[in-house]
Amino acid sequence: MRNSFISQPRPPDPGEILAIALEVEAWQRELLDAFFDQHPHAVDFQWLLDFPKTGTLAVRGERWTYTKHGLGYRFSASWGCVIDVHNHFKNSCRIIDAHRLAEYFLAALPGTAHGVQDLHARFEQGLRALESQGRLRKVATAPNAWELIESSAPVPSDARLPPLER
């Protein structure tokens, strides 16, 4: 899998973290659109009780599996991409956190030498820096999550799937 933010195997800086966050947000949006097209009956956003536990989606001709967990859904592409959607998706698919960004980053770099804890800490630090720059805002009900203020980015052109159309 190729992602636009990966040029060499090193922890990302805040500018790269913003690019990664925008990519994750674009994937979240596309996956959630497909999910709710397939499951329009899912309306219990507080407890997700009427949401399916597992399933598959076809997004742009690619097979994605999903699994519900305590704080949202984990979507996995047949080619290795991982998008873990936060449970605040009723209000916005623009919610991100260090754990989910690090998971996306690590899925793109299998076998990387980065320690998960170190990478998580770097993402957390970068997200705080982006908040101080006014590019993110904290989510009041989720202390370790931020909402993107930046405009949505398409899935990068060198990713496996074609970019989102506007």
C-alpha positions in Angstrom: 0.0 0.0 0.0 1.3 3.4 -0.9 0.2 6.6 1.0 1.2 10.1 0.1 2.6 10.9 3.5 5.2 8.1 3.5 8.5 9.1 2.0 10.8 7.4 4.5 10.4 5.2 7.6 10.5 7.9 10.3 7.9 9.3 12.7 5.9 12.0 11.1 6.1 15.8 11.9 3.0 17.9 12.6 2.5 18.8 8.9 2.6 15.2 7.9 0.3 14.3 10.8 -2.2 16.8 9.4 -1.9 15.2 6.0 -2.4 11.8 7.5 -5.4 13.1 9.5 -7.0 14.5 6.3 -6.5 11.1 4.5 -8.0 9.2 7.4 -11.0 11.6 7.5 -11.5 11.1 3.7 -11.5 7.3 4.2 -13.8 7.5 7.2 -16.3 9.6 5.2 -16.3 7.2 2.2 -16.5 4.1 4.4 -19.3 5.5 6.6 -21.3 6.6 3.5 -21.1 3.0 2.2 -21.9 1.6 5.6 -25.0 3.7 6.1 -26.2 3.1 2.5 -26.0 -0.6 3.4 -27.5 -0.2 7.0 -30.0 2.7 7.0 -31.8 1.1 9.9 -28.8 1.7 12.2 -29.9 4.6 14.3 -28.8 4.0 17.9 -25.8 6.2 17.9 -25.4 6.2 21.7 -25.0 2.4 22.3 -24.8 1.1 18.6 -27.2 -1.7 19.7 -28.9 -1.9 16.3 -25.6 -1.7 14.4 -24.2 -5.0 12.9 -21.2 -6.5 14.7 -19.3 -7.5 11.6 -19.8 -7.4 7.8 -18.3 -6.5 4.5 -18.6 -3.5 2.2 -17.5 -2.9 -1.4 -16.0 0.5 -1.7 -14.8 1.4 -5.2 -14.6 -2.2 -6.2 -12.5 -3.2 -3.1 -13.6 -5.5 -0.3 -13.6 -4.0 3.2 -14.5 -5.9 6.3 -15.7 -4.2 9.4 -15.9 -5.1 13.1 -17.8 -3.2 15.8 -15.8 -2.6 19.0 -16.4 -0.5 22.1 -15.5 2.8 20.6 -16.5 2.5 17.0 -15.7 0.4 14.0 -12.6 -1.0 12.5 -12.6 -1.2 8.7 -9.9 -3.3 7.0 -9.2 -3.4 3.3 -8.3 -6.6 1.6 -4.9 -5.0 0.7 -4.0 -4.0 4.3 -5.4 -0.5 4.9 -6.9 0.0 8.4 -9.4 2.7 9.3 -10.6 2.7 12.9 -13.6 5.0 13.0 -14.3 6.8 16.3 -17.7 6.3 17.9 -18.5 10.0 17.5 -19.3 9.5 13.8 -23.0 10.5 14.2 -21.8 14.1 14.6 -18.9 14.1 12.3 -16.5 11.7 10.6 -13.8 14.4 11.2 -13.0 13.0 14.7 -9.4 11.7 15.0 -7.1 10.6 17.7 -3.4 9.5 18.1 -4.3 5.8 18.3 -6.3 5.7 15.1 -3.8 7.8 13.1 -0.9 5.6 14.4 -2.8 2.5 13.4 -3.3 3.8 9.9 0.4 4.8 9.6 1.6 1.4 10.9 -0.6 -0.5 8.5 1.1 1.4 5.7 4.5 0.4 7.0 4.4 -3.3 7.9 7.5 -4.4 9.8 8.4 -0.8 10.7 10.9 -0.4 13.6 8.7 2.3 15.2 7.5 1.3 18.6 3.7 1.7 18.9 4.0 3.7 22.2 6.6 6.0 20.7 4.6 6.6 17.5 1.4 7.2 19.6 3.3 9.8 21.7 4.6 11.5 18.5 1.1 11.6 17.0 -0.4 12.9 20.3 2.3 15.7 20.4 1.6 16.6 16.8 -2.1 16.8 17.4 -1.6 19.1 20.3 0.7 21.3 18.1 -2.0 21.4 15.4 -4.6 22.3 18.0 -2.4 25.2 19.2 -2.2 26.3 15.5 -6.0 26.4 15.3 -6.2 23.5 12.8 -7.9 21.1 15.3 -10.2 21.5 18.2 -10.6 19.1 21.2 -13.8 17.0 21.4 -15.4 17.9 24.8 -16.8 14.5 25.3 -13.7 12.6 24.3 -10.6 14.0 26.0 -8.1 12.2 23.7 -9.9 13.1 20.4 -9.8 16.1 18.1 -12.0 17.4 15.3 -10.5 18.5 12.1 -11.1 22.2 11.2 -9.2 21.9 7.9 -11.1 21.2 4.8 -11.5 17.6 3.8 -8.9 16.1 1.6 -9.4 13.4 -1.1 -7.8 10.1 -0.8 -4.4 10.6 -2.3 -3.9 9.9 -6.0 -1.1 7.4 -5.3 -3.2 5.4 -2.9 -4.6 2.0 -4.1 -8.1 3.4 -4.6 -8.8 6.3 -6.9 -9.3 9.8 -5.3 -12.7 10.9 -4.1 -14.6 12.8 -6.7 -15.8 16.3 -5.8 
